[in-house]
Amino acid sequence: MSAPIAHEKNTKVESRSIGRKAAYWTVTIILAFSIALSGIGQLMRYGGNVDLVTDIGFPLYVTNILGAWKLLGVIAIIVPGLPRLKEWAYSGIFFLMTGAALSHAFANDYGDYGFHIILPLVYAALVIASWALRPKSRKL
């Protein structure tokens, strides 16, 4: 009688860990892809990246710094190992995104429907979700 119950318990634990792992990778891939594209766009000064930065009073060279930080952060989050570096990358991207939202808010540059505030906060939420869902092998 205990064998079927133990089997059910193991199946539930396995399905939870598989679901959690799938959720982690889904959120992390969306985050990494989004931040990487943003970083590449800033490094190449593609699209509205120039106006996005200069309209709120930052010098244009900031795009080089932000773009490089974003790409380095994405690499740190995706590659296996280096859990301390991952912690720094998660916090760095979180501060980068919340700082972007606040910078646009303080400069009264909300964008259409608050896009310049909402999008960085969505990225910050993805950072929190990825960090919270990460497997034990990626924790300190």
Disulfide bonds with the S-S distance in Angstrom:
none
